[in-house]
Amino acid sequence: MKRVLFLLGHLNDIDVEWLIANGQTQELQASDRLISKGEHIDSLFIILSGKLAIVDDHHLPIATIGNGEMVGEMSFLESHPPSVSVVASEPTTVFSISRDLVSERLASNVDFRANFYYAISLFLSNRLRKTTSQLGYGNPEEEDVINDNVLDGVSQAGSRFTQILQKFSEV
């Protein structure tokens, strides 16, 4: 769950409220496809509950991600279609925010842009560090260590994630 904290811990309250107001939830059943390899996606996704499987071309799981993880961020940054597919491995609820809406906010709000891109870079750096460790490189003890820059906003980020969960709990 800590990975969503990278994003929520670096945005301000107004930006988090904006995300909540402009996002929506999507319910997936086991085996529903959220992202298809090679097909453009139009949203960023945060897993609110359940699990998603990252699958290869033969539909075999490469990794499983759960509560608080983000998907679609690489395609958002690069404007390239995803290189893998993402499928629900159990009933899952995701929060989605339109790429177009986020792009408009990035273009019109310099603070949001700086905080958003900084948070995404921390998120991706942490994911790469974890992957490298799983491949047998790096230091496994550091896999879940949170940088001091992130720790400052962790408590607030946790309450913001709870706020998102509460907003969509009626779903």
C-alpha positions as CSV (number, residue, x, y, z in Angstrom):
1,M,0.0,0.0,0.0
2,K,2.9,2.4,0.5
3,R,3.3,3.1,-3.2
4,V,0.2,5.3,-3.3
5,L,1.7,7.3,-0.5
6,F,4.4,8.6,-2.9
7,L,1.6,10.4,-4.9
8,L,-0.7,11.4,-2.1
9,G,2.1,12.5,0.2
10,H,3.4,15.0,-2.3
11,L,0.2,16.6,-3.4
12,N,-1.5,19.2,-1.4
13,D,-5.1,18.9,0.0
14,I,-6.6,20.9,-2.8
15,D,-5.0,18.6,-5.4
16,V,-6.2,15.4,-3.5
17,E,-9.7,16.9,-3.3
18,W,-9.5,17.6,-7.1
19,L,-8.5,14.0,-7.7
20,I,-11.4,12.7,-5.7
21,A,-13.9,15.0,-7.3
22,N,-12.7,14.1,-10.8
23,G,-12.0,10.4,-10.5
24,Q,-14.3,7.5,-10.4
25,T,-14.3,3.9,-9.3
26,Q,-14.4,0.9,-11.5
27,E,-15.4,-2.6,-10.4
28,L,-13.6,-5.6,-11.9
29,Q,-14.4,-9.2,-11.5
30,A,-11.7,-12.0,-11.5
31,S,-10.2,-12.2,-15.0
32,D,-11.5,-8.8,-16.2
33,R,-8.8,-7.0,-18.2
34,L,-8.0,-3.5,-17.0
35,I,-5.1,-2.8,-19.4
36,S,-4.3,-4.6,-22.7
37,K,-0.8,-4.7,-24.0
38,G,-0.3,-2.4,-27.0
39,E,-3.7,-0.6,-26.6
40,H,-3.6,3.0,-25.5
41,I,-5.1,3.7,-22.1
42,D,-6.9,6.9,-21.1
43,S,-6.5,6.8,-17.3
44,L,-4.3,6.4,-14.4
45,F,-5.4,3.8,-11.9
46,I,-5.0,3.2,-8.1
47,I,-6.1,-0.1,-6.7
48,L,-8.5,0.5,-3.8
49,S,-9.1,-3.1,-3.0
50,G,-8.4,-6.5,-4.5
51,K,-5.5,-7.6,-6.7
52,L,-4.3,-7.2,-10.2
53,A,-2.0,-9.5,-12.1
54,I,0.6,-8.2,-14.6
55,V,0.6,-10.9,-17.3
56,D,2.9,-11.7,-20.2
57,D,1.9,-12.5,-23.8
58,H,0.9,-16.1,-22.7
59,H,-1.4,-14.7,-20.0
60,L,1.0,-16.0,-17.3
61,P,1.4,-13.8,-14.3
62,I,4.6,-11.8,-14.0
63,A,3.7,-10.0,-10.8
64,T,0.7,-9.3,-8.6
65,I,-0.1,-5.9,-7.2
66,G,-2.7,-4.9,-4.7
67,N,-4.2,-2.2,-2.5
68,G,-2.5,1.2,-3.0
69,E,-0.6,0.3,-6.1
70,M,-0.8,2.5,-9.2
71,V,-0.9,1.3,-12.8
72,G,-0.9,3.2,-16.1
73,E,1.7,5.7,-15.0
74,M,4.3,4.6,-17.5
75,S,2.0,5.0,-20.4
76,F,0.9,8.4,-19.0
77,L,4.4,9.6,-18.8
78,E,5.6,8.2,-22.2
79,S,2.4,8.5,-24.2
80,H,3.1,4.9,-25.4
81,P,0.8,2.0,-25.1
82,P,1.5,-0.4,-22.3
83,S,4.0,-3.2,-22.7
84,V,2.1,-5.7,-20.6
85,S,-1.6,-6.5,-19.8
86,V,-3.2,-6.1,-16.4
87,V,-6.0,-8.4,-15.3
88,A,-8.0,-8.7,-12.1
89,S,-6.9,-11.8,-10.2
90,E,-9.9,-11.4,-7.9
91,P,-12.8,-8.9,-7.5
92,T,-11.0,-5.6,-7.5
93,T,-12.0,-1.9,-7.2
94,V,-9.8,0.7,-8.9
95,F,-9.9,4.5,-8.7
96,S,-9.4,6.0,-12.2
97,I,-8.6,9.5,-13.2
98,S,-8.8,10.6,-16.9
99,R,-5.5,11.2,-18.6
100,D,-7.1,14.3,-20.3
101,L,-8.2,15.8,-17.0
102,V,-4.8,15.2,-15.3
103,S,-3.0,16.7,-18.4
104,E,-5.2,19.8,-18.2
105,R,-4.4,20.2,-14.5
106,L,-0.7,19.7,-15.2
107,A,-0.8,22.4,-17.9
108,S,-2.7,24.9,-15.7
109,N,-1.1,24.4,-12.3
110,V,2.6,24.6,-11.9
111,D,2.6,23.4,-8.2
112,F,0.5,20.3,-9.1
113,R,2.8,19.6,-12.1
114,A,6.0,19.7,-9.9
115,N,4.5,17.6,-7.1
116,F,2.9,15.1,-9.5
117,Y,6.0,14.4,-11.5
118,Y,8.2,14.3,-8.4
119,A,5.8,11.8,-6.8
120,I,5.7,9.6,-9.9
121,S,9.5,9.6,-10.2
122,L,9.7,8.4,-6.5
123,F,7.1,5.8,-7.2
124,L,8.9,4.5,-10.3
125,S,12.3,4.6,-8.6
126,N,10.9,2.5,-5.7
127,R,9.4,0.0,-8.2
128,L,12.6,-0.3,-10.1
129,R,14.6,-0.8,-6.8
130,K,12.1,-3.5,-5.8
131,T,12.3,-5.3,-9.2
132,T,16.1,-5.1,-9.1
133,S,16.2,-6.7,-5.7
134,Q,13.8,-9.4,-6.8
135,L,16.2,-10.2,-9.7
136,G,18.9,-10.8,-7.1
137,Y,20.7,-7.5,-7.2
138,G,20.7,-4.7,-4.7
139,N,20.0,-5.1,-1.0
140,P,16.8,-6.9,0.0
141,E,16.7,-5.2,3.4
142,E,16.3,-1.8,1.6
143,E,13.4,-3.0,-0.6
144,D,10.7,-1.5,1.6
145,V,12.7,1.4,3.2
146,I,11.0,4.7,2.7
147,N,13.2,7.8,2.0
148,D,13.1,10.6,4.5
149,N,11.6,12.9,1.8
150,V,8.7,10.5,1.6
151,L,8.3,9.9,5.3
152,D,7.4,13.6,5.9
153,G,4.2,13.1,4.1
154,V,3.4,9.5,4.9
155,S,0.9,10.1,7.7
156,Q,-0.9,12.7,5.7
157,A,-0.8,10.5,2.6
158,G,-2.3,7.6,4.6
159,S,-5.2,9.8,5.7
160,R,-5.7,11.0,2.1
161,F,-5.9,7.4,0.9
162,T,-8.5,6.7,3.6
163,Q,-10.4,9.8,2.3
164,I,-10.5,8.3,-1.2
165,L,-11.6,4.9,0.2
166,Q,-14.4,6.6,2.2
167,K,-15.5,8.7,-0.7
168,F,-16.1,5.6,-2.8
169,S,-17.0,3.1,0.0
170,E,-20.7,3.3,-1.0
171,V,-19.7,1.6,-4.3
